[in-house]
Amino acid sequence: MAVLTIDELASALLPGQAIGGLDLGTKTIGISVSDLGRRFATPREVIKRVKFGIDAEALLVMAAKEKIAAFVIGLPINMDGSEGPRAQATRAFVRNMAQKTDIPFVYWDERLSTVAAERVLIEMDVSRKKRADRIDSAAASFILQGALDRLTSLAKDAAPDSAD
């Protein structure tokens, strides 16, 4: 398994391959999956964290079921751009996953993704209890949607200009 940049992922993906988005929390792993056209991120059920081996197996079962070609995982960067303990934990999770799968991972700056996800859930009038259950997968969707939008932008930049 490799850690790729978003540009490297754009070059490596084949048409019709889905991408998974992950929001790694201490209690849950929020999950989102793209459509095959890689336009939309859709939240999935969270994985309740138990211990790494069990979490990894649950994630790989989901990846096989959804035919995931790559994961975009939120990297919790501090607002000043530095990396704290949560970012280190995320990097350690990806290093450990490297021993279990060949699926590549892309780190994605997740600053404010949870805030944005909560704002949308509040606007949708989702109750506080249901928000708590859905926030991690909603944040994973924000992370994945940002990466999908970047992939779309990279594809447009790479396409020959038809206006010439």
N, C-alpha and C positions, 0 to 999 in steps of 0.2 A: 504494500500500500504506500502510496505517495501523498505528500502534502503538496498541493498545487496552488498556484495563484489563479485568480479568476480568468486571466488571459490564457494561461496554460489549459485550464479546464475548457474554455471556449474552443480551443484547437483539438482537444482530445475527445469531445463528445460527438457521438453519431446522431443523426436525425432520429427522433422518436424515442430518445432515452430520457427517463424521468430522473429528477434530482430530489434528494431529501434535504430538508432543513432541520437543524437541531438547535434547541435552546437548552443547554446543560445546566440544570439546577442542582441543588444539594439533595432535594427530595424527589424530584421528577426530571425526566427528559422530555421536553416539549418536542413534538414532531409535526412536520408539515411535508407535503409531497407535491411536486409539480405535476401538471398535466403533461402528456407526451409531447405537446408542442412547446413546452416550457414557457408558457405565458402567465399561468396562474398558480399560486401557492394555496393549497388547501390543508387546513389543520387536520390532524389525526389524533387518536387517543394518546395520552401521555404514557410513558413508561414510568412506573413507580420504582425509584432507586432502591436496590437491596444491597448488592455488592457488585463489584465490577464484572465478574464472570457472568453472573445472572443478567445484569443490565446489558452486557455486550451480546449475549445470546439472544435476548429479546429484540434488540436492535437489528441484529443480523437476520432473524426470522422475518421481521417486518420488511427489511430491505429486499429479501428474496421474494416475498409476497408482492411487493410493489414494483419489483424489477428496478431498483435504484442503481444508477450508474455512478453516482457521486453524492457526497454529503457536503452541504454548506453548514458549518457549525459557527454559531455566534461566539466571538471572542470578546469577553467583557473588559474592554479597555476603559481605564479611568477617564474622566472628562478632560484631564490635563494631558492625555495621550500616553500615560505610563501604564505599565501592566502590574497588577496586584496579585494577590493570592488566587483569586478566582480565575484569572487568565492563565496562571501557572497550572491550576488544576485542569483547565480545559486542554491545555497543551499536553499534560500528562495523560489525560483520557485518550487523546488522539494517538499518542505514542503507544499506549497499551493496545488500542484497536489495531494498530499496524501489525501486531503479532497474530491477529485473528482474521484479517480480511485484506483483500487486494483493492477494495473500494477506496478510491481517493477521497481526501478531505480537503476542503477549502476553508480557511479562516475568514470570517466576515465580521467587521466591526459592528458590534451590536448595541452601541451606545444609544440609549433612549428607546430601544425596541419594546421593552416591557411597558414603558410609559405610554408609548403610542398604542400598543395593544390594549392596555387598560382603558385608555380614552375611547377607543372604538367600542369596546364592550360596554362601557357606561352609556355611550350614545345609543347603543342598541337596547338599552334598558335591561341589561342582564343583571340579575340579582348579585349581591356581594358574594354569596356562597358559590353560585355557579361561575362567577368571574374567577374565584380562587381555583376552581377545577379546570378552567379553560385558558388561564393567562399564559401558561408556558407554551402551549401549542399555538396560541395566537401570536406570541412573540416569535416563535419559530417561523410562522408564516411571514411576519414582517422581515425577518432575516432572509428567508428564502426569496421573498418577492424582490427585495433589493438586489440580490444576486441575479435573479432572472432578468430584471430590468437592465442590469449591467451587461449580461450576456446578449440581450437584444441589441443594445447600443453597440457592442463590439461587432456583432454580425452585420449591422448596418454600415459601420465604418469599413469593414472588410469587403463588402459587396462592391462590385464595379459600379461606378457612377453612370447611370443610364442617361443622364442629361447631356453628356458630352457629344 
